Amino acid sequence: MSFSYFEPDKITVLENYISLLKKYQKRMNLIGKSTMGNIWERHIFDSAQIFRLLPKENKNTILIDVGSGAGFPGIVLSIMGRRNVFLCEKNKKKASFLIDAIDKCKLRAFIINERVENIKEKKCSVIVSRAFASLKTLLTRTAHLISRDTVLLLHKGKRYAEEVEETKNTFSFSIKYYDSLTSKEGKILKIQKIQKLRNFL
């Protein structure tokens, strides 16, 4: 993935976002210190790669980024043009950074400073997450937000196959795998038609 993936005006906004992130990073741990010198590859490009996989958006579409942290992938998707992005982040300090980022980048995104289990939004259309929890844990904690039409797009590392097999004991679902553009071992999981098995209701 290269800078040509983004429209020129989006690159400017992303650069402003990175500058703000670096400012906050001096007083709180938003991203791993080892990734500070390679933010574009490790965080921006990695987040942006799922944009093309998102289902078509309409006025009722709600996208929730679970465990948004520094805003990956939710803020990046919002900068790229996705609307009605909800950033779920329970940590108040990280949520304050996200509020500032939304304001300074003039984004149509919203903060939910709450544990995902406590979200009272309607059933959501899309759930994204990048390093929040295992697949089984994520589905368990977001089950109240999921309908048969909900789509999950998840960044996963080399243990993705183990996580999928573990989850099949509790949930049924359809799944597609996409090679990560930023990690040789990673995959992007697109999960749909999710139902909790009756034995676990």
MOGIVEN-V937080 format. One record per backbone hydrogen bond with DSSP energy under -1.0 kcal/mol. NH is the residue of the N-H (numbers start at 1). CO is the residue of the C=O. If there is no record, write none. Layout:
# MOGIVEN-V937080
[[NH:CO] [NH:CO]]
This chain:
# MOGIVEN-V937080
[[5:2] [6:3] [10:7] [11:7] [12:8] [13:9] [14:10] [15:11] [16:12] [17:13] [18:14] [19:15] [20:16] [21:17] [22:18] [23:19] [24:20] [25:21] [27:24] [28:24] [30:28] [35:32] [36:33] [38:35] [42:38] [43:39] [44:39] [45:40] [47:43] [48:44] [49:45] [50:47] [51:48] [53:50] [54:51] [61:58] [63:84] [64:126] [65:86] [66:128] [67:88] [68:88] [71:68] [72:68] [75:71] [76:71] [77:73] [78:74] [79:75] [80:76] [81:78] [82:77] [85:108] [86:63] [87:110] [88:65] [89:112] [95:91] [96:92] [97:93] [98:94] [99:95] [100:96] [101:97] [102:98] [103:99] [104:100] [105:101] [107:102] [109:107] [110:85] [112:87] [114:112] [118:115] [119:116] [124:145] [125:62] [126:62] [127:151] [128:64] [129:153] [138:134] [139:135] [140:136] [141:137] [142:138] [145:142] [150:147] [151:125] [152:191] [153:127] [154:189] [155:129] [156:187] [160:157] [163:159] [164:160] [165:161] [166:162] [167:163] [168:164] [170:167] [171:167] [172:195] [174:192] [176:190] [178:188] [180:186] [187:156] [188:178] [189:154] [190:176] [191:152] [192:174] [195:172] [197:170] [200:197] [201:198]]
